[in-house]
Amino acid sequence: TNGLVQVASLTPGLMPPAKRPLISSSTAINGPDDLSGWTVEGIENASLRYSDDRTKIYFFTPRGSLLLLQ
């Protein structure tokens, strides 16, 4: 229901991904809509957000464009 997510880079000055799955479940996650009770430390303006179907919680930081090439 609450906790602390501490973000740190292995390389000084390297920013973590803008959106990264933190928790994944096969069923919908039952929790507060705004994930209140959770704090993200270590990077400015970071937050936690649910996926649309609430099966994942993402680490999110608004810092430009994220491109994924496969």
ZIVEN-V844813 format. One record per residue. RES is the residue in one small letter. PHI is phi in whole degrees, -180 to 180 (999 if undefined). Layout:
res=RES phi=PHI
res=RES phi=PHI
This chain:
res=t phi=999
res=n phi=-157
res=g phi=171
res=l phi=-129
res=v phi=-108
res=q phi=-103
res=v phi=-106
res=a phi=-145
res=s phi=-95
res=l phi=-73
res=t phi=-115
res=p phi=-54
res=g phi=86
res=l phi=-83
res=m phi=-84
res=p phi=-69
res=p phi=-56
res=a phi=-68
res=k phi=-144
res=r phi=-145
res=p phi=-60
res=l phi=-109
res=i phi=-134
res=s phi=-132
res=s phi=-138
res=s phi=-80
res=t phi=-123
res=a phi=-61
res=i phi=-83
res=n phi=-95
res=g phi=-163
res=p phi=-63
res=d phi=-55
res=d phi=-99
res=l phi=54
res=s phi=-62
res=g phi=100
res=w phi=-102
res=t phi=-124
res=v phi=-112
res=e phi=-121
res=g phi=111
res=i phi=-148
res=e phi=-69
res=n phi=62
res=a phi=-85
res=s phi=-151
res=l phi=-112
res=r phi=-141
res=y phi=-81
res=s phi=-73
res=d phi=-57
res=d phi=-94
res=r phi=61
res=t phi=-96
res=k phi=-136
res=i phi=-115
res=y phi=-106
res=f phi=-80
res=f phi=-136
res=t phi=-140
res=p phi=-78
res=r phi=-149
res=g phi=105
res=s phi=-94
res=l phi=-115
res=l phi=-113
res=l phi=-122
res=l phi=-110
res=q phi=-123
